[in-house]
């Protein structure tokens, strides 16, 4: 049995009278690709903020990478990576500067940072482009570099918040191959997406609706229990069903 | 209704649009499909008379987008990709503002926006900045429609929107079309191409193809095989090294596979995968989808 990298019990978050998330219970295991789905406003962002140590729960227990979200948020942050489509690289810094900057923020030592930067630049064949501004490189490269930077400090878990929004279909696929690669190396991947074909790539997915997790299972089991041909149908059935 | 003739546009050294020509028929839903940076927004801004092309011409109806820009602005409704309403005005104030600017009133064109506005009307005293993503989208669409434009231009209205809201949005579009409005809409979602009458694929400022969704699928040049396995990633990696492979791409729970020749030798492929340790694979010939076509065109 794999170790649990995320343990969530009875997680609830209220804003005034409004319950944004309501009694969430789930585990995510080491090396797992866990898809965190839900309609806009279902509570995904609120939950991710708590899991990343950026916001406290109103009640419930949450442990991420072995750290408690009430008392150990600093250690927690050192052991996770975060990447989203919206917040990513600094456009007016070079590839190399971005790597050094983020590596520094994540607390890598000088030697380690040097070694890791070189390794990353070689891995993507960017030796000649290392001094190119991020603004000048193709979207696909940005995506891969942003992802690699988010795991530069060898986190146990990487949170990917809509990492592929607006990206072309080839780049999207290359990105998922990177995800498989790091998951194979034992890093846990926690990912949100609005692309339902991407939900199929996850080992397990949870679907949130109005602050609650209404389904959690492997894509195959969800499809058979909802009598759906694909995850898009599962999602629509859940969301439309919940309206009634 | 819309004539785009050989339009080019550069920003400094970067060529955003490279001799793009498109004609959109009256009352059509025309989709502009392409990833970030393809040039979709630049083209829309030119049509809306917000920027001027370096070369080429564009007309909406009989109006030139450069010379007749004042008139153009009266007959189009534009919903930009970024939420651009007044965040500190309420829902109703925003709508009233846009109605007044165009010399009309909410009452006059209420029937056109009714189906959309009815969802946000209960919140009409809420500030626009405090609406959820889905409600902002409905308000923006209402504001773009309130002067009953002849042409509606929507720049990525469904980006970042969940699968269910996306479906609802497209249902709204087909109702708007029934009112006689021509719609040009851009999207990075390939599945939405299916919902347009015709689509253009745009990549790096160049037009890859224009056709009906069905026409695009029919033009797909090869047989295509769906492969399923419990070790899909492993199959994908091994198939890539198979000598006859032309393309092999992940599609949800299956790999879509084509060979260098038009047809596929399934037996030989199955034997190869067996040797690589994939005994339990299922293979079926399938009809290509829009995304298969787009990926193939990108490859060329």
Interface residues (C-beta under 8 A of the other chain):
Chain A: X38 X39 X40 X41 X42 X138 X139 X162 X165 X166 X167 X168 X169 X170 X171 X173 X176 X177 X180 X194 X195 X196 X197 X198 X199 X200 X201 X219 X220 X230 X231 X232 X235 X236 X239 X240
Chain B: X34 X35 X36 X37 X38 X132 X133 X134 X156 X159 X160 X161 X162 X163 X164 X165 X166 X167 X188 X189 X190 X191 X203 X233 X236 X249 X250 X251 X252 X253 X291 X294 X295 X298
